[in-house]
Amino acid sequence: MNLDFTWLTNPVYQGWLLTGISNTLLLSLFGLVLMLVIGVLGAACVHFRTPVMAPVVTILVELYRNTPSLVQLFFLYFMLSEMGLHFIDPETGRNIPLFSGFTCGVIMLGLYNGAIAVEIIRSGLLAVPKETIEAAHALGYSRFQIFTLVELPIGMRLTIPLMTNNVVTLIKTSSQAALVAVADLMYSATQIISETFRSMEVMMTVLVIYVIIVTASVVVIGWIAKATRMPGYGQ
C-alpha cells in the first residue's frame, strides 16, 4: 500500500480541515447544551408526573429514541420547509428554509440525544436515597428546593458514566450533518477526496481526528466527574 499524506501540507486542504473541525466542535457543543436542557426539563416533567406534559414527554422520548437520527435530520431540513417554515428571498424569489443545515443539525442532536438523556437523568433522580430527600424535608426545604438543590445535583452526578456514552454518541452522530451541506469534518473530507483522490489517507486522518475529539471529551467529563465527586454517592 502506497500511502501519500503530502496533501496535508497544502494550505487549502489544511483550511478545509480546520473549518470542518471547528464546525464539528460547534455542532457538538450546541447539541450538547440543547441535549442537557431537554434532558433536565423532560426528566423533571416525568419525575413529577406533570399532567399533560409527562405523557407528551414520554411519547416524544419513544419517538426520538426509536427513529434513526438521519431520518430526523432529513425531516427537519426538508419537511419543515415543505410545511411552510421558509421565507422568500426578495432578490431571487426562491424559497429559503427557515432553519439552516447547521441549525437543523443542532436541533437533531439535541432531540435525539436529549430523548436518551431524559431517561438517563430520570434514572439518576430515582437513585437518590429517600433518606436524603426526607432529611431535606425535615430541614424545611420546599419541593422545588429539594429538586434543584438535592435531587438534581446528586442525580446528575450519578448519571455521569451513562451520560458520557451519550455525549460520545452525540459527537459521532454530528457527522451526519454533512448530508445537509454543513461544512463539518466529514464534509471537508469528501471535498478533499474529490480533489486529491486520496480517499484512504483522508479517511485515516478523519478517523484519527475523531478519536482525538472523543478521547478529549471523555477526559474532560472525567475531570468534571472527579471535581464534582460527592462522598458516598456514585464512584
C-alpha positions as CSV (number, residue, x, y, z in Angstrom):
1,M,0.0,0.0,0.0
2,N,1.5,3.3,-1.1
3,L,0.2,6.0,1.3
4,D,0.7,9.7,0.4
5,F,0.0,12.3,3.0
6,T,1.6,15.2,1.2
7,W,-1.8,16.8,0.6
8,L,-1.7,17.7,4.4
9,T,0.9,20.3,3.6
10,N,-1.4,22.1,1.2
11,P,-2.7,25.3,2.9
12,V,-6.1,25.0,1.2
13,Y,-6.7,21.5,2.5
14,Q,-5.5,22.5,5.9
15,G,-8.0,25.3,5.9
16,W,-10.8,23.0,5.0
17,L,-9.8,20.5,7.7
18,L,-9.7,23.3,10.3
19,T,-13.1,24.7,9.2
20,G,-14.5,21.1,9.4
21,I,-13.1,20.5,12.9
22,S,-14.4,23.9,14.2
23,N,-17.9,23.3,12.8
24,T,-17.9,19.7,14.2
25,L,-16.9,21.1,17.6
26,L,-19.6,23.8,17.4
27,L,-22.3,21.3,16.3
28,S,-21.4,19.0,19.2
29,L,-21.2,21.9,21.8
30,F,-24.6,23.4,20.8
31,G,-26.1,20.0,20.5
32,L,-24.8,19.1,24.0
33,V,-26.3,22.2,25.6
34,L,-29.6,21.5,23.9
35,M,-29.4,17.9,24.9
36,L,-28.9,18.7,28.6
37,V,-31.7,21.3,28.6
38,I,-34.1,18.8,27.0
39,G,-32.9,16.1,29.3
40,V,-33.4,18.0,32.6
41,L,-36.7,19.5,31.6
42,G,-38.1,16.2,30.2
43,A,-36.8,14.3,33.3
44,A,-38.4,16.8,35.6
45,C,-41.8,16.5,33.8
46,V,-41.8,12.7,34.1
47,H,-40.3,12.7,37.6
48,F,-43.1,15.0,38.9
49,R,-45.7,13.3,36.7
50,T,-46.8,16.7,35.5
51,P,-50.3,16.4,34.0
52,V,-50.4,16.5,30.2
53,M,-46.6,17.2,29.9
54,A,-45.4,13.9,31.4
55,P,-47.4,11.7,28.8
56,V,-46.3,14.1,26.0
57,V,-42.6,13.8,27.0
58,T,-42.9,10.0,27.3
59,I,-44.3,9.8,23.7
60,L,-41.7,12.1,22.3
61,V,-38.9,10.2,24.1
62,E,-40.1,7.0,22.5
63,L,-40.5,8.7,19.1
64,Y,-37.0,10.1,19.0
65,R,-35.3,7.1,20.6
66,N,-36.9,4.7,18.2
67,T,-36.3,6.5,14.9
68,P,-33.0,6.9,13.1
69,S,-31.2,10.2,13.7
70,L,-30.7,10.6,10.0
71,V,-34.4,10.4,9.3
72,Q,-35.0,13.1,11.9
73,L,-32.3,15.3,10.3
74,F,-33.8,15.0,6.9
75,F,-37.3,15.7,8.3
76,L,-36.1,18.9,9.9
77,Y,-34.2,20.0,6.9
78,F,-36.6,19.1,4.1
79,M,-40.0,18.6,5.5
80,L,-40.3,21.7,7.7
81,S,-39.6,23.8,4.7
82,E,-42.3,22.0,2.8
83,M,-44.7,22.6,5.7
84,G,-44.3,26.3,5.3
85,L,-41.3,27.1,7.6
86,H,-39.5,29.1,4.9
87,F,-39.1,32.6,3.7
88,I,-38.8,34.1,0.2
89,D,-35.6,35.7,-0.9
90,P,-36.6,39.2,-2.1
91,E,-33.9,39.2,-4.8
92,T,-34.2,35.8,-6.3
93,G,-37.8,34.9,-5.3
94,R,-36.7,31.5,-4.2
95,N,-37.9,29.7,-1.1
96,I,-35.2,29.7,1.6
97,P,-35.6,27.2,4.5
98,L,-36.1,29.0,7.8
99,F,-33.6,26.7,9.5
100,S,-30.2,26.3,8.0
101,G,-28.5,22.9,7.8
102,F,-26.3,23.8,10.8
103,T,-29.4,24.7,12.9
104,C,-31.2,21.5,11.8
105,G,-28.1,19.5,12.8
106,V,-28.0,21.1,16.3
107,I,-31.8,20.5,16.8
108,M,-31.5,16.9,15.6
109,L,-28.6,16.2,18.0
110,G,-30.4,17.9,20.9
111,L,-33.7,16.0,20.3
112,Y,-32.1,12.6,19.5
113,N,-29.6,12.6,22.4
114,G,-31.9,14.6,24.6
115,A,-34.5,11.8,24.4
116,I,-31.9,9.4,25.7
117,A,-30.8,12.0,28.3
118,V,-34.3,12.2,29.7
119,E,-34.2,8.5,30.7
120,I,-30.6,8.7,32.0
121,I,-31.3,11.8,34.2
122,R,-34.6,10.3,35.4
123,S,-32.8,7.1,36.4
124,G,-30.3,9.3,38.3
125,L,-33.2,11.1,40.1
126,L,-34.7,7.8,41.1
127,A,-31.4,6.7,42.5
128,V,-31.2,9.5,45.1
129,P,-31.8,7.8,48.5
130,K,-35.2,8.5,50.1
131,E,-33.4,9.3,53.4
132,T,-31.7,12.2,51.7
133,I,-34.9,13.6,50.4
134,E,-36.6,13.1,53.8
135,A,-33.7,14.9,55.5
136,A,-34.2,17.9,53.2
137,H,-38.0,17.9,54.0
138,A,-37.1,17.9,57.7
139,L,-34.9,20.9,57.2
140,G,-37.8,22.8,55.7
141,Y,-36.9,22.7,52.0
142,S,-39.7,23.3,49.6
143,R,-40.3,20.7,46.9
144,F,-38.7,22.9,44.3
145,Q,-35.6,23.5,46.5
146,I,-35.4,19.7,47.1
147,F,-35.3,19.1,43.4
148,T,-32.9,21.9,42.4
149,L,-30.6,21.7,45.4
150,V,-30.7,18.0,46.4
151,E,-32.2,15.6,43.8
152,L,-30.8,17.1,40.6
153,P,-27.2,17.7,41.7
154,I,-26.9,14.2,43.1
155,G,-28.9,12.6,40.3
156,M,-26.7,14.3,37.6
157,R,-23.6,13.2,39.4
158,L,-24.8,9.6,39.4
159,T,-25.6,9.7,35.7
160,I,-22.1,10.9,34.5
161,P,-21.0,7.4,33.4
162,L,-24.1,6.9,31.2
163,M,-24.1,10.5,30.1
164,T,-20.5,10.1,28.9
165,N,-21.7,7.4,26.4
166,N,-24.5,9.7,25.3
167,V,-22.0,12.5,24.6
168,V,-19.7,10.2,22.7
169,T,-22.7,9.2,20.6
170,L,-23.6,12.8,20.0
171,I,-20.2,13.7,18.7
172,K,-20.2,10.7,16.3
173,T,-23.7,11.4,15.2
174,S,-22.8,15.0,14.3
175,S,-21.0,13.7,11.2
176,Q,-24.5,13.2,9.6
177,A,-24.8,17.0,9.3
178,A,-22.5,16.7,6.2
179,L,-25.5,15.2,4.4
180,V,-27.4,18.5,4.6
181,A,-24.4,20.5,3.4
182,V,-22.9,21.5,6.8
183,A,-19.2,22.1,6.3
184,D,-18.2,19.8,9.2
185,L,-15.3,17.4,9.3
186,M,-16.9,14.7,7.1
187,Y,-17.9,17.4,4.5
188,S,-14.4,18.7,4.4
189,A,-13.1,15.1,4.0
190,T,-15.3,14.5,1.0
191,Q,-14.2,17.8,-0.6
192,I,-10.5,16.8,-0.2
193,I,-11.1,13.3,-1.5
194,S,-12.8,14.8,-4.6
195,E,-9.7,16.9,-5.3
196,T,-6.9,14.6,-4.4
197,F,-8.4,11.1,-4.9
198,R,-6.5,10.0,-1.7
199,S,-9.6,8.5,0.0
200,M,-7.6,6.1,2.2
201,E,-5.3,8.8,3.6
202,V,-8.1,11.3,4.1
203,M,-10.3,8.9,5.9
204,M,-7.4,7.7,8.1
205,T,-6.8,11.3,9.0
206,V,-10.5,11.9,9.8
207,L,-10.6,8.7,11.9
208,V,-7.6,10.0,14.0
209,I,-9.2,13.4,14.4
210,Y,-12.5,11.9,15.6
211,V,-10.6,9.7,18.1
212,I,-8.8,12.7,19.4
213,I,-12.0,14.7,19.8
214,V,-13.9,11.9,21.5
215,T,-11.0,11.0,23.8
216,A,-10.5,14.6,24.8
217,S,-14.3,14.9,25.6
218,V,-14.2,11.7,27.7
219,V,-11.1,13.1,29.6
220,V,-12.9,16.4,30.3
221,I,-16.0,14.7,31.5
222,G,-13.8,12.5,33.7
223,W,-12.3,15.7,35.2
224,I,-15.8,17.1,35.8
225,A,-16.8,13.8,37.5
226,K,-13.8,14.0,39.7
227,A,-14.3,17.6,40.6
228,T,-18.0,17.1,41.5
229,R,-17.5,13.8,43.3
230,M,-19.7,13.5,46.3
231,P,-18.5,11.1,49.0
232,G,-21.0,8.3,49.4
233,Y,-22.7,8.8,46.0
234,G,-21.5,7.0,42.9
235,Q,-17.9,6.2,42.1
